[in-house]
């Protein structure tokens, strides 16, 4: 029996063990969410119910009066929603 037939599978097993933990460590770096204003102006901040973070800001705002948050535009609109949408009680444009 050759010595390489014993050492090769053992070496592969050890490499696979260390490689999987390294891959897990790398993936955790890439799934972090930063709550900063991005260069595109998209806000990813989590707000409480009824408050929204419009694009270009890093602040949660609550629509008042005739204002309503338009999720497609990422902004609070002043005069209600587009055709086919209504402003729900949380101040967000939703389908009729």
Gaussian input, Z-matrix of N, CA and C with variables (Angstrom, degrees):
# hf/3-21g

backbone

0 1
 N
 C     1     B1
 C     2     B2     1     A1
 N     3     B3     2     A2     1     D1
 C     4     B4     3     A3     2     D2
 C     5     B5     4     A4     3     D3
 N     6     B6     5     A5     4     D4
 C     7     B7     6     A6     5     D5
 C     8     B8     7     A7     6     D6
 N     9     B9     8     A8     7     D7
 C    10    B10     9     A9     8     D8
 C    11    B11    10    A10     9     D9
 N    12    B12    11    A11    10    D10
 C    13    B13    12    A12    11    D11
 C    14    B14    13    A13    12    D12
 N    15    B15    14    A14    13    D13
 C    16    B16    15    A15    14    D14
 C    17    B17    16    A16    15    D15
 N    18    B18    17    A17    16    D16
 C    19    B19    18    A18    17    D17
 C    20    B20    19    A19    18    D18
 N    21    B21    20    A20    19    D19
 C    22    B22    21    A21    20    D20
 C    23    B23    22    A22    21    D21
 N    24    B24    23    A23    22    D22
 C    25    B25    24    A24    23    D23
 C    26    B26    25    A25    24    D24
 N    27    B27    26    A26    25    D25
 C    28    B28    27    A27    26    D26
 C    29    B29    28    A28    27    D27
 N    30    B30    29    A29    28    D28
 C    31    B31    30    A30    29    D29
 C    32    B32    31    A31    30    D30
 N    33    B33    32    A32    31    D31
 C    34    B34    33    A33    32    D32
 C    35    B35    34    A34    33    D33
 N    36    B36    35    A35    34    D34
 C    37    B37    36    A36    35    D35
 C    38    B38    37    A37    36    D36
 N    39    B39    38    A38    37    D37
 C    40    B40    39    A39    38    D38
 C    41    B41    40    A40    39    D39
 N    42    B42    41    A41    40    D40
 C    43    B43    42    A42    41    D41
 C    44    B44    43    A43    42    D42
 N    45    B45    44    A44    43    D43
 C    46    B46    45    A45    44    D44
 C    47    B47    46    A46    45    D45
 N    48    B48    47    A47    46    D46
 C    49    B49    48    A48    47    D47
 C    50    B50    49    A49    48    D48
 N    51    B51    50    A50    49    D49
 C    52    B52    51    A51    50    D50
 C    53    B53    52    A52    51    D51
 N    54    B54    53    A53    52    D52
 C    55    B55    54    A54    53    D53
 C    56    B56    55    A55    54    D54
 N    57    B57    56    A56    55    D55
 C    58    B58    57    A57    56    D56
 C    59    B59    58    A58    57    D57
 N    60    B60    59    A59    58    D58
 C    61    B61    60    A60    59    D59
 C    62    B62    61    A61    60    D60
 N    63    B63    62    A62    61    D61
 C    64    B64    63    A63    62    D62
 C    65    B65    64    A64    63    D63
 N    66    B66    65    A65    64    D64
 C    67    B67    66    A66    65    D65
 C    68    B68    67    A67    66    D66
 N    69    B69    68    A68    67    D67
 C    70    B70    69    A69    68    D68
 C    71    B71    70    A70    69    D69
 N    72    B72    71    A71    70    D70
 C    73    B73    72    A72    71    D71
 C    74    B74    73    A73    72    D72
 N    75    B75    74    A74    73    D73
 C    76    B76    75    A75    74    D74
 C    77    B77    76    A76    75    D75
 N    78    B78    77    A77    76    D76
 C    79    B79    78    A78    77    D77
 C    80    B80    79    A79    78    D78
 N    81    B81    80    A80    79    D79
 C    82    B82    81    A81    80    D80
 C    83    B83    82    A82    81    D81
 N    84    B84    83    A83    82    D82
 C    85    B85    84    A84    83    D83
 C    86    B86    85    A85    84    D84
 N    87    B87    86    A86    85    D85
 C    88    B88    87    A87    86    D86
 C    89    B89    88    A88    87    D87
 N    90    B90    89    A89    88    D88
 C    91    B91    90    A90    89    D89
 C    92    B92    91    A91    90    D90
 N    93    B93    92    A92    91    D91
 C    94    B94    93    A93    92    D92
 C    95    B95    94    A94    93    D93
 N    96    B96    95    A95    94    D94
 C    97    B97    96    A96    95    D95
 C    98    B98    97    A97    96    D96
 N    99    B99    98    A98    97    D97
 C   100   B100    99    A99    98    D98
 C   101   B101   100   A100    99    D99
 N   102   B102   101   A101   100   D100
 C   103   B103   102   A102   101   D101
 C   104   B104   103   A103   102   D102
 N   105   B105   104   A104   103   D103
 C   106   B106   105   A105   104   D104
 C   107   B107   106   A106   105   D105
 N   108   B108   107   A107   106   D106
 C   109   B109   108   A108   107   D107
 C   110   B110   109   A109   108   D108
 N   111   B111   110   A110   109   D109
 C   112   B112   111   A111   110   D110
 C   113   B113   112   A112   111   D111
 N   114   B114   113   A113   112   D112
 C   115   B115   114   A114   113   D113
 C   116   B116   115   A115   114   D114
 N   117   B117   116   A116   115   D115
 C   118   B118   117   A117   116   D116
 C   119   B119   118   A118   117   D117
 N   120   B120   119   A119   118   D118
 C   121   B121   120   A120   119   D119
 C   122   B122   121   A121   120   D120
 N   123   B123   122   A122   121   D121
 C   124   B124   123   A123   122   D122
 C   125   B125   124   A124   123   D123
 N   126   B126   125   A125   124   D124
 C   127   B127   126   A126   125   D125
 C   128   B128   127   A127   126   D126
 N   129   B129   128   A128   127   D127
 C   130   B130   129   A129   128   D128
 C   131   B131   130   A130   129   D129
 N   132   B132   131   A131   130   D130
 C   133   B133   132   A132   131   D131
 C   134   B134   133   A133   132   D132
 N   135   B135   134   A134   133   D133
 C   136   B136   135   A135   134   D134
 C   137   B137   136   A136   135   D135
 N   138   B138   137   A137   136   D136
 C   139   B139   138   A138   137   D137
 C   140   B140   139   A139   138   D138
 N   141   B141   140   A140   139   D139
 C   142   B142   141   A141   140   D140
 C   143   B143   142   A142   141   D141
 N   144   B144   143   A143   142   D142
 C   145   B145   144   A144   143   D143
 C   146   B146   145   A145   144   D144
 N   147   B147   146   A146   145   D145
 C   148   B148   147   A147   146   D146
 C   149   B149   148   A148   147   D147
 N   150   B150   149   A149   148   D148
 C   151   B151   150   A150   149   D149
 C   152   B152   151   A151   150   D150
 N   153   B153   152   A152   151   D151
 C   154   B154   153   A153   152   D152
 C   155   B155   154   A154   153   D153
 N   156   B156   155   A155   154   D154
 C   157   B157   156   A156   155   D155
 C   158   B158   157   A157   156   D156
 N   159   B159   158   A158   157   D157
 C   160   B160   159   A159   158   D158
 C   161   B161   160   A160   159   D159
 N   162   B162   161   A161   160   D160
 C   163   B163   162   A162   161   D161
 C   164   B164   163   A163   162   D162
 N   165   B165   164   A164   163   D163
 C   166   B166   165   A165   164   D164
 C   167   B167   166   A166   165   D165
 N   168   B168   167   A167   166   D166
 C   169   B169   168   A168   167   D167
 C   170   B170   169   A169   168   D168
 N   171   B171   170   A170   169   D169
 C   172   B172   171   A171   170   D170
 C   173   B173   172   A172   171   D171
 N   174   B174   173   A173   172   D172
 C   175   B175   174   A174   173   D173
 C   176   B176   175   A175   174   D174
 N   177   B177   176   A176   175   D175
 C   178   B178   177   A177   176   D176
 C   179   B179   178   A178   177   D177
 N   180   B180   179   A179   178   D178
 C   181   B181   180   A180   179   D179
 C   182   B182   181   A181   180   D180
 N   183   B183   182   A182   181   D181
 C   184   B184   183   A183   182   D182
 C   185   B185   184   A184   183   D183
 N   186   B186   185   A185   184   D184
 C   187   B187   186   A186   185   D185
 C   188   B188   187   A187   186   D186
 N   189   B189   188   A188   187   D187
 C   190   B190   189   A189   188   D188
 C   191   B191   190   A190   189   D189
 N   192   B192   191   A191   190   D190
 C   193   B193   192   A192   191   D191
 C   194   B194   193   A193   192   D192
 N   195   B195   194   A194   193   D193
 C   196   B196   195   A195   194   D194
 C   197   B197   196   A196   195   D195
 N   198   B198   197   A197   196   D196
 C   199   B199   198   A198   197   D197
 C   200   B200   199   A199   198   D198
 N   201   B201   200   A200   199   D199
 C   202   B202   201   A201   200   D200
 C   203   B203   202   A202   201   D201
 N   204   B204   203   A203   202   D202
 C   205   B205   204   A204   203   D203
 C   206   B206   205   A205   204   D204
 N   207   B207   206   A206   205   D205
 C   208   B208   207   A207   206   D206
 C   209   B209   208   A208   207   D207
 N   210   B210   209   A209   208   D208
 C   211   B211   210   A210   209   D209
 C   212   B212   211   A211   210   D210
 N   213   B213   212   A212   211   D211
 C   214   B214   213   A213   212   D212
 C   215   B215   214   A214   213   D213
 N   216   B216   215   A215   214   D214
 C   217   B217   216   A216   215   D215
 C   218   B218   217   A217   216   D216
 N   219   B219   218   A218   217   D217
 C   220   B220   219   A219   218   D218
 C   221   B221   220   A220   219   D219
 N   222   B222   221   A221   220   D220
 C   223   B223   222   A222   221   D221
 C   224   B224   223   A223   222   D222
 N   225   B225   224   A224   223   D223
 C   226   B226   225   A225   224   D224
 C   227   B227   226   A226   225   D225
 N   228   B228   227   A227   226   D226
 C   229   B229   228   A228   227   D227
 C   230   B230   229   A229   228   D228
 N   231   B231   230   A230   229   D229
 C   232   B232   231   A231   230   D230
 C   233   B233   232   A232   231   D231
 N   234   B234   233   A233   232   D232
 C   235   B235   234   A234   233   D233
 C   236   B236   235   A235   234   D234
 N   237   B237   236   A236   235   D235
 C   238   B238   237   A237   236   D236
 C   239   B239   238   A238   237   D237
 N   240   B240   239   A239   238   D238
 C   241   B241   240   A240   239   D239
 C   242   B242   241   A241   240   D240
 N   243   B243   242   A242   241   D241
 C   244   B244   243   A243   242   D242
 C   245   B245   244   A244   243   D243
 N   246   B246   245   A245   244   D244
 C   247   B247   246   A246   245   D245
 C   248   B248   247   A247   246   D246
 N   249   B249   248   A248   247   D247
 C   250   B250   249   A249   248   D248
 C   251   B251   250   A250   249   D249
 N   252   B252   251   A251   250   D250
 C   253   B253   252   A252   251   D251
 C   254   B254   253   A253   252   D252
 N   255   B255   254   A254   253   D253
 C   256   B256   255   A255   254   D254
 C   257   B257   256   A256   255   D255
 N   258   B258   257   A257   256   D256
 C   259   B259   258   A258   257   D257
 C   260   B260   259   A259   258   D258
 N   261   B261   260   A260   259   D259
 C   262   B262   261   A261   260   D260
 C   263   B263   262   A262   261   D261
 N   264   B264   263   A263   262   D262
 C   265   B265   264   A264   263   D263
 C   266   B266   265   A265   264   D264
 N   267   B267   266   A266   265   D265
 C   268   B268   267   A267   266   D266
 C   269   B269   268   A268   267   D267
 N   270   B270   269   A269   268   D268
 C   271   B271   270   A270   269   D269
 C   272   B272   271   A271   270   D270
 N   273   B273   272   A272   271   D271
 C   274   B274   273   A273   272   D272
 C   275   B275   274   A274   273   D273
 N   276   B276   275   A275   274   D274
 C   277   B277   276   A276   275   D275
 C   278   B278   277   A277   276   D276
 N   279   B279   278   A278   277   D277
 C   280   B280   279   A279   278   D278
 C   281   B281   280   A280   279   D279
 N   282   B282   281   A281   280   D280
 C   283   B283   282   A282   281   D281
 C   284   B284   283   A283   282   D282
 N   285   B285   284   A284   283   D283
 C   286   B286   285   A285   284   D284
 C   287   B287   286   A286   285   D285

   B1=1.4449
   B2=1.5336
   B3=1.3271
   B4=1.4622
   B5=1.5220
   B6=1.2974
   B7=1.4565
   B8=1.5331
   B9=1.3273
   B10=1.4693
   B11=1.5265
   B12=1.3391
   B13=1.4685
   B14=1.5269
   B15=1.2986
   B16=1.4616
   B17=1.5310
   B18=1.3235
   B19=1.4586
   B20=1.5275
   B21=1.3165
   B22=1.4674
   B23=1.5290
   B24=1.3484
   B25=1.4717
   B26=1.5300
   B27=1.3294
   B28=1.4642
   B29=1.5274
   B30=1.3129
   B31=1.4600
   B32=1.5274
   B33=1.3224
   B34=1.4696
   B35=1.5279
   B36=1.3210
   B37=1.4656
   B38=1.5260
   B39=1.3183
   B40=1.4680
   B41=1.5236
   B42=1.3175
   B43=1.4708
   B44=1.5230
   B45=1.3266
   B46=1.4678
   B47=1.5259
   B48=1.3050
   B49=1.4628
   B50=1.5221
   B51=1.3138
   B52=1.4619
   B53=1.5197
   B54=1.3100
   B55=1.4598
   B56=1.5255
   B57=1.3186
   B58=1.4619
   B59=1.5247
   B60=1.3309
   B61=1.4615
   B62=1.5214
   B63=1.3008
   B64=1.4660
   B65=1.5201
   B66=1.3356
   B67=1.4609
   B68=1.5273
   B69=1.3322
   B70=1.4617
   B71=1.5211
   B72=1.3105
   B73=1.4574
   B74=1.5119
   B75=1.3239
   B76=1.4598
   B77=1.5161
   B78=1.3428
   B79=1.4567
   B80=1.5210
   B81=1.3255
   B82=1.4566
   B83=1.5255
   B84=1.3003
   B85=1.4599
   B86=1.5221
   B87=1.3265
   B88=1.4573
   B89=1.5208
   B90=1.3275
   B91=1.4528
   B92=1.5298
   B93=1.2986
   B94=1.4584
   B95=1.5195
   B96=1.3144
   B97=1.4580
   B98=1.5205
   B99=1.3081
   B100=1.4578
   B101=1.5219
   B102=1.3010
   B103=1.4580
   B104=1.5224
   B105=1.3019
   B106=1.4549
   B107=1.5173
   B108=1.2987
   B109=1.4569
   B110=1.5160
   B111=1.3364
   B112=1.4582
   B113=1.5250
   B114=1.3386
   B115=1.4637
   B116=1.5301
   B117=1.3363
   B118=1.4609
   B119=1.5211
   B120=1.3223
   B121=1.4492
   B122=1.5140
   B123=1.3456
   B124=1.4545
   B125=1.5235
   B126=1.3251
   B127=1.4618
   B128=1.5221
   B129=1.3232
   B130=1.4645
   B131=1.5251
   B132=1.3010
   B133=1.4601
   B134=1.5235
   B135=1.3263
   B136=1.4602
   B137=1.5225
   B138=1.3289
   B139=1.4608
   B140=1.5257
   B141=1.3211
   B142=1.4618
   B143=1.5240
   B144=1.3216
   B145=1.4658
   B146=1.5262
   B147=1.3271
   B148=1.4542
   B149=1.5134
   B150=1.3239
   B151=1.4661
   B152=1.5163
   B153=1.3115
   B154=1.4609
   B155=1.5192
   B156=1.3209
   B157=1.4581
   B158=1.5317
   B159=1.3313
   B160=1.4623
   B161=1.5270
   B162=1.3240
   B163=1.4676
   B164=1.5218
   B165=1.3194
   B166=1.4506
   B167=1.5198
   B168=1.3513
   B169=1.4611
   B170=1.5232
   B171=1.2944
   B172=1.4595
   B173=1.5259
   B174=1.3553
   B175=1.4546
   B176=1.5195
   B177=1.3155
   B178=1.4633
   B179=1.5279
   B180=1.3265
   B181=1.4612
   B182=1.5167
   B183=1.3244
   B184=1.4569
   B185=1.5261
   B186=1.3521
   B187=1.4633
   B188=1.5340
   B189=1.3269
   B190=1.4662
   B191=1.5151
   B192=1.3212
   B193=1.4624
   B194=1.5184
   B195=1.3435
   B196=1.4701
   B197=1.5218
   B198=1.3133
   B199=1.4645
   B200=1.5237
   B201=1.3435
   B202=1.4558
   B203=1.5255
   B204=1.3351
   B205=1.4638
   B206=1.5189
   B207=1.3255
   B208=1.4686
   B209=1.5277
   B210=1.3638
   B211=1.4674
   B212=1.5242
   B213=1.3363
   B214=1.4693
   B215=1.5239
   B216=1.3145
   B217=1.4648
   B218=1.5248
   B219=1.3371
   B220=1.4606
   B221=1.5152
   B222=1.3338
   B223=1.4593
   B224=1.5236
   B225=1.3045
   B226=1.4578
   B227=1.5196
   B228=1.3503
   B229=1.4685
   B230=1.5272
   B231=1.3269
   B232=1.4627
   B233=1.5239
   B234=1.3275
   B235=1.4632
   B236=1.5242
   B237=1.2968
   B238=1.4589
   B239=1.5198
   B240=1.3394
   B241=1.4643
   B242=1.5254
   B243=1.3320
   B244=1.4609
   B245=1.5247
   B246=1.3567
   B247=1.4629
   B248=1.5249
   B249=1.3281
   B250=1.4604
   B251=1.5207
   B252=1.3303
   B253=1.4594
   B254=1.5228
   B255=1.3058
   B256=1.4648
   B257=1.5260
   B258=1.3007
   B259=1.4618
   B260=1.5315
   B261=1.3421
   B262=1.4681
   B263=1.5267
   B264=1.3284
   B265=1.4694
   B266=1.5259
   B267=1.3549
   B268=1.4672
   B269=1.5253
   B270=1.3493
   B271=1.4584
   B272=1.5110
   B273=1.3468
   B274=1.4652
   B275=1.5228
   B276=1.3406
   B277=1.4602
   B278=1.5289
   B279=1.3364
   B280=1.4664
   B281=1.5271
   B282=1.3605
   B283=1.4675
   B284=1.5193
   B285=1.3565
   B286=1.4742
   B287=1.5033
   A1=108.54
   A2=113.97
   A3=118.94
   A4=109.98
   A5=115.46
   A6=121.65
   A7=111.26
   A8=116.90
   A9=120.88
   A10=111.78
   A11=118.71
   A12=120.40
   A13=111.71
   A14=117.78
   A15=121.70
   A16=110.59
   A17=116.38
   A18=120.16
   A19=113.58
   A20=118.10
   A21=120.56
   A22=111.50
   A23=120.87
   A24=119.36
   A25=112.90
   A26=116.80
   A27=119.65
   A28=110.66
   A29=116.99
   A30=121.53
   A31=110.92
   A32=117.02
   A33=121.13
   A34=110.03
   A35=117.49
   A36=121.00
   A37=111.68
   A38=116.89
   A39=120.63
   A40=110.54
   A41=117.67
   A42=121.39
   A43=110.10
   A44=117.64
   A45=121.10
   A46=111.37
   A47=117.32
   A48=120.46
   A49=111.66
   A50=116.74
   A51=120.07
   A52=112.36
   A53=117.57
   A54=120.85
   A55=110.88
   A56=119.26
   A57=120.77
   A58=111.34
   A59=118.04
   A60=119.04
   A61=111.33
   A62=117.50
   A63=120.25
   A64=109.80
   A65=117.35
   A66=120.96
   A67=110.59
   A68=117.64
   A69=120.16
   A70=110.81
   A71=117.51
   A72=121.14
   A73=111.91
   A74=117.21
   A75=120.86
   A76=110.93
   A77=118.12
   A78=120.02
   A79=111.27
   A80=118.06
   A81=119.46
   A82=111.38
   A83=117.53
   A84=121.00
   A85=110.30
   A86=117.09
   A87=121.06
   A88=113.83
   A89=119.73
   A90=120.52
   A91=112.83
   A92=118.51
   A93=120.78
   A94=110.20
   A95=116.44
   A96=121.72
   A97=107.79
   A98=116.34
   A99=121.37
   A100=108.86
   A101=117.33
   A102=121.75
   A103=108.80
   A104=115.03
   A105=121.21
   A106=107.82
   A107=115.87
   A108=119.41
   A109=108.19
   A110=116.39
   A111=120.17
   A112=109.80
   A113=117.80
   A114=120.23
   A115=112.59
   A116=117.19
   A117=120.70
   A118=111.70
   A119=117.23
   A120=119.93
   A121=114.14
   A122=119.53
   A123=122.12
   A124=108.55
   A125=116.58
   A126=121.05
   A127=109.44
   A128=116.76
   A129=121.85
   A130=111.73
   A131=117.41
   A132=121.11
   A133=110.04
   A134=116.71
   A135=121.07
   A136=108.50
   A137=115.27
   A138=120.94
   A139=109.78
   A140=116.16
   A141=120.11
   A142=109.27
   A143=117.28
   A144=122.52
   A145=110.35
   A146=116.20
   A147=121.59
   A148=114.31
   A149=117.81
   A150=122.32
   A151=108.73
   A152=116.59
   A153=121.72
   A154=109.57
   A155=115.71
   A156=121.85
   A157=108.27
   A158=118.21
   A159=120.52
   A160=111.92
   A161=115.77
   A162=120.94
   A163=109.79
   A164=115.07
   A165=120.67
   A166=113.23
   A167=116.47
   A168=120.02
   A169=109.37
   A170=116.15
   A171=122.15
   A172=108.34
   A173=115.20
   A174=121.90
   A175=110.12
   A176=117.33
   A177=121.56
   A178=108.90
   A179=115.92
   A180=121.85
   A181=109.40
   A182=116.40
   A183=121.74
   A184=107.90
   A185=117.73
   A186=119.71
   A187=110.90
   A188=116.09
   A189=120.99
   A190=109.49
   A191=116.22
   A192=121.43
   A193=112.15
   A194=116.36
   A195=120.98
   A196=112.16
   A197=118.54
   A198=121.80
   A199=110.71
   A200=115.04
   A201=121.02
   A202=108.15
   A203=117.32
   A204=120.99
   A205=109.12
   A206=116.50
   A207=123.28
   A208=107.58
   A209=118.60
   A210=120.56
   A211=114.29
   A212=118.66
   A213=120.13
   A214=111.59
   A215=116.44
   A216=120.81
   A217=111.37
   A218=116.93
   A219=120.92
   A220=112.57
   A221=116.11
   A222=118.94
   A223=110.91
   A224=115.50
   A225=121.03
   A226=107.46
   A227=115.56
   A228=120.59
   A229=108.58
   A230=115.77
   A231=121.53
   A232=113.95
   A233=117.60
   A234=120.16
   A235=112.64
   A236=119.15
   A237=120.94
   A238=112.64
   A239=114.74
   A240=121.87
   A241=111.71
   A242=116.20
   A243=122.42
   A244=110.23
   A245=116.10
   A246=121.15
   A247=109.95
   A248=116.79
   A249=121.93
   A250=113.38
   A251=116.82
   A252=121.53
   A253=109.77
   A254=116.14
   A255=122.01
   A256=108.12
   A257=115.13
   A258=120.55
   A259=107.64
   A260=116.98
   A261=119.39
   A262=110.58
   A263=116.94
   A264=120.09
   A265=113.60
   A266=117.93
   A267=121.22
   A268=112.22
   A269=117.30
   A270=120.35
   A271=114.20
   A272=117.47
   A273=122.25
   A274=109.42
   A275=116.92
   A276=121.62
   A277=109.64
   A278=116.23
   A279=122.36
   A280=108.56
   A281=116.75
   A282=120.73
   A283=110.15
   A284=115.37
   A285=120.40
   A286=110.57
   D1=133.48
   D2=-179.93
   D3=-78.01
   D4=146.10
   D5=178.80
   D6=-68.37
   D7=-30.11
   D8=-178.59
   D9=-67.25
   D10=-26.58
   D11=179.17
   D12=-69.40
   D13=-21.88
   D14=177.90
   D15=-90.29
   D16=-43.95
   D17=-175.44
   D18=-74.22
   D19=-34.39
   D20=-177.68
   D21=-61.93
   D22=-52.53
   D23=178.45
   D24=-62.58
   D25=-35.07
   D26=178.81
   D27=-66.06
   D28=-41.57
   D29=178.46
   D30=-64.46
   D31=-42.44
   D32=178.81
   D33=-62.26
   D34=-42.62
   D35=179.56
   D36=-62.43
   D37=-42.51
   D38=179.70
   D39=-66.04
   D40=-42.45
   D41=179.07
   D42=-62.53
   D43=-42.72
   D44=179.44
   D45=-64.13
   D46=-38.05
   D47=177.95
   D48=-60.46
   D49=-48.09
   D50=-178.41
   D51=-73.75
   D52=-31.21
   D53=-178.39
   D54=-69.13
   D55=-38.67
   D56=-178.66
   D57=-65.95
   D58=-38.76
   D59=178.66
   D60=-70.77
   D61=-32.86
   D62=176.97
   D63=-67.30
   D64=-40.13
   D65=179.73
   D66=-65.98
   D67=-38.44
   D68=177.95
   D69=-64.28
   D70=-39.68
   D71=178.73
   D72=-65.28
   D73=-37.70
   D74=179.35
   D75=-69.98
   D76=-38.93
   D77=-177.97
   D78=-66.31
   D79=-32.37
   D80=179.92
   D81=-67.97
   D82=-25.51
   D83=177.47
   D84=-70.48
   D85=-37.35
   D86=-173.85
   D87=-82.63
   D88=-14.92
   D89=-178.02
   D90=-98.73
   D91=7.40
   D92=177.76
   D93=-71.96
   D94=142.06
   D95=177.92
   D96=-110.04
   D97=124.90
   D98=179.24
   D99=-98.78
   D100=136.81
   D101=-179.31
   D102=-99.22
   D103=59.64
   D104=178.05
   D105=-123.03
   D106=158.17
   D107=176.36
   D108=-71.25
   D109=125.40
   D110=-178.71
   D111=-83.48
   D112=166.85
   D113=177.74
   D114=-60.35
   D115=-26.04
   D116=179.20
   D117=-82.32
   D118=-9.62
   D119=178.72
   D120=84.96
   D121=9.85
   D122=-179.91
   D123=-82.84
   D124=130.27
   D125=179.84
   D126=-96.93
   D127=126.75
   D128=179.76
   D129=-109.76
   D130=15.19
   D131=-177.48
   D132=-71.46
   D133=137.72
   D134=177.32
   D135=-84.75
   D136=126.32
   D137=-178.03
   D138=-112.11
   D139=161.13
   D140=176.42
   D141=-70.89
   D142=164.53
   D143=-177.94
   D144=-56.16
   D145=133.32
   D146=179.08
   D147=86.87
   D148=-5.01
   D149=176.25
   D150=-115.95
   D151=148.21
   D152=-175.93
   D153=-137.85
   D154=153.93
   D155=179.74
   D156=-108.51
   D157=98.94
   D158=-179.29
   D159=-64.64
   D160=151.09
   D161=177.09
   D162=-58.63
   D163=144.16
   D164=179.38
   D165=87.25
   D166=-0.79
   D167=178.11
   D168=-126.69
   D169=175.40
   D170=173.82
   D171=-134.39
   D172=32.99
   D173=-175.19
   D174=-130.51
   D175=136.03
   D176=175.43
   D177=-79.92
   D178=130.99
   D179=179.39
   D180=-125.59
   D181=149.03
   D182=177.79
   D183=-109.37
   D184=123.23
   D185=178.56
   D186=-61.00
   D187=142.05
   D188=179.27
   D189=-127.39
   D190=154.49
   D191=176.60
   D192=59.59
   D193=-121.77
   D194=-179.01
   D195=-89.52
   D196=3.00
   D197=-179.98
   D198=-72.88
   D199=150.20
   D200=177.38
   D201=-151.37
   D202=141.84
   D203=179.44
   D204=-80.77
   D205=127.34
   D206=179.22
   D207=-104.27
   D208=102.89
   D209=-174.26
   D210=-64.11
   D211=-31.98
   D212=179.26
   D213=-67.09
   D214=-37.16
   D215=179.43
   D216=-88.39
   D217=-17.93
   D218=-178.99
   D219=68.72
   D220=31.96
   D221=-177.90
   D222=-146.40
   D223=163.19
   D224=175.45
   D225=-90.64
   D226=121.40
   D227=-179.81
   D228=-93.87
   D229=147.35
   D230=-173.60
   D231=-81.08
   D232=-36.80
   D233=-169.55
   D234=-115.75
   D235=44.83
   D236=176.74
   D237=86.01
   D238=-170.98
   D239=-172.24
   D240=-99.95
   D241=171.43
   D242=176.60
   D243=-68.48
   D244=167.42
   D245=177.06
   D246=-58.00
   D247=138.50
   D248=-179.42
   D249=89.46
   D250=-2.16
   D251=-179.77
   D252=-124.92
   D253=155.38
   D254=174.11
   D255=-131.53
   D256=158.95
   D257=177.61
   D258=-91.20
   D259=116.09
   D260=-178.56
   D261=-77.33
   D262=179.31
   D263=-175.22
   D264=-68.53
   D265=-16.46
   D266=175.05
   D267=-86.64
   D268=-0.96
   D269=178.93
   D270=82.53
   D271=32.04
   D272=-178.47
   D273=-125.31
   D274=137.22
   D275=177.01
   D276=-70.59
   D277=124.86
   D278=178.96
   D279=-133.66
   D280=161.63
   D281=176.93
   D282=-60.61
   D283=147.20
   D284=176.82
   D285=-65.40

